[in-house]
């Protein structure tokens, strides 16, 4: 899995800490805490950004929903005036689609 770090220095440091975890020097909770401080956060998307991503890909809400494995109603709510914001795996997947395009999901 490719990770996005805040800096090259944090990427190198993270590799060392992962090694410490694998060798049993630090526990999983400490590694997770360290991950949170080193890794780029998953971006939040506004309704306009979600719609722009979908339109950039040239697909309808229905097709986009199918690629994202969500309902059309969910995509519509992400794009609504008072949107339900995508979160968790959906936000991460939107970030990947935004950077790489829908073809990575095929």
Wavefront OBJ file of the C-alpha trace (Angstrom):
o trace
v 0.000 0.000 0.000
v 1.351 3.411 -0.925
v 1.193 5.860 1.933
v 1.249 9.620 1.720
v 3.495 11.151 4.360
v 3.665 14.753 5.497
v 7.384 14.830 4.632
v 10.271 12.621 3.469
v 11.783 12.789 6.945
v 8.573 11.458 8.508
v 8.457 8.699 5.893
v 11.957 7.557 6.882
v 11.151 7.807 10.580
v 7.926 5.872 10.062
v 9.825 3.041 8.384
v 12.036 2.786 11.478
v 9.056 2.772 13.842
v 7.366 0.036 11.766
v 10.534 -2.018 12.162
v 10.391 -1.508 15.916
v 6.780 -2.713 15.901
v 7.653 -5.807 13.841
v 10.427 -6.670 16.270
v 8.069 -6.274 19.253
v 9.685 -3.174 20.759
v 6.524 -1.054 20.434
v 2.898 -2.147 20.484
v 0.189 -1.652 17.865
v -1.460 1.224 19.746
v 1.802 3.180 19.744
v 2.278 2.464 16.025
v -1.252 3.703 15.283
v -0.626 6.887 17.251
v 2.575 7.400 15.293
v 0.707 6.746 12.005
v -1.763 9.484 12.880
v 1.037 12.001 13.328
v 3.032 11.038 10.198
v 0.461 10.257 7.538
v -1.423 12.848 5.528
v -5.023 13.039 6.707
v -7.766 11.952 4.338
v -9.111 15.142 2.774
v -12.668 16.300 3.333
v -14.743 16.999 0.234
v -17.365 19.677 -0.275
v -20.478 19.047 -2.353
v -18.935 21.089 -5.177
v -15.719 19.050 -5.084
v -17.578 15.723 -5.230
v -19.609 16.938 -8.197
v -16.460 18.267 -9.901
v -14.714 14.890 -9.480
v -17.706 13.070 -10.952
v -18.048 15.525 -13.850
v -14.294 15.388 -14.551
v -14.767 11.651 -15.046
v -17.711 12.346 -17.354
v -20.193 10.024 -15.660
v -23.693 10.299 -14.248
v -24.475 10.011 -10.561
v -25.672 6.449 -11.183
v -22.468 5.335 -12.879
v -20.341 7.113 -10.279
v -22.336 5.406 -7.507
v -21.683 2.036 -9.097
v -17.927 2.636 -9.244
v -17.905 3.875 -5.643
v -20.108 0.958 -4.511
v -22.687 3.279 -2.937
v -26.282 4.140 -3.782
v -27.311 6.901 -6.184
v -29.024 8.515 -3.190
v -25.663 8.658 -1.398
v -23.918 10.350 -4.338
v -26.837 12.790 -4.637
v -26.580 13.613 -0.927
v -22.813 14.191 -1.262
v -23.588 16.750 -3.994
v -26.620 18.359 -2.303
v -26.920 21.923 -0.953
v -26.817 20.570 2.597
v -24.643 17.580 1.857
v -23.882 14.488 3.804
v -20.084 14.525 3.598
v -18.295 11.378 2.490
v -16.180 9.963 5.294
v -14.003 6.984 6.110
v -13.462 4.588 3.212
v -15.670 6.659 0.887
v -13.550 9.780 1.441
v -10.364 7.790 0.886
v -11.788 6.299 -2.303
v -12.850 9.754 -3.518
v -9.310 10.970 -2.899
v -7.912 8.103 -4.997
v -10.422 8.736 -7.811
v -9.645 12.446 -7.685
v -5.912 11.786 -8.088
v -5.927 8.715 -10.371
v -9.338 8.605 -12.105
v -12.110 6.013 -12.103
v -10.048 3.596 -14.187
v -8.131 2.552 -11.030
v -11.354 1.011 -9.734
v -11.869 -1.259 -12.726
l 1 2 3 4 5 6 7 8 9 10 11 12 13 14 15 16 17 18 19 20 21 22 23 24 25 26 27 28 29 30 31 32 33 34 35 36 37 38 39 40 41 42 43 44 45 46 47 48 49 50 51 52 53 54 55 56 57 58 59 60 61 62 63 64 65 66 67 68 69 70 71 72 73 74 75 76 77 78 79 80 81 82 83 84 85 86 87 88 89 90 91 92 93 94 95 96 97 98 99 100 101 102 103 104 105 106
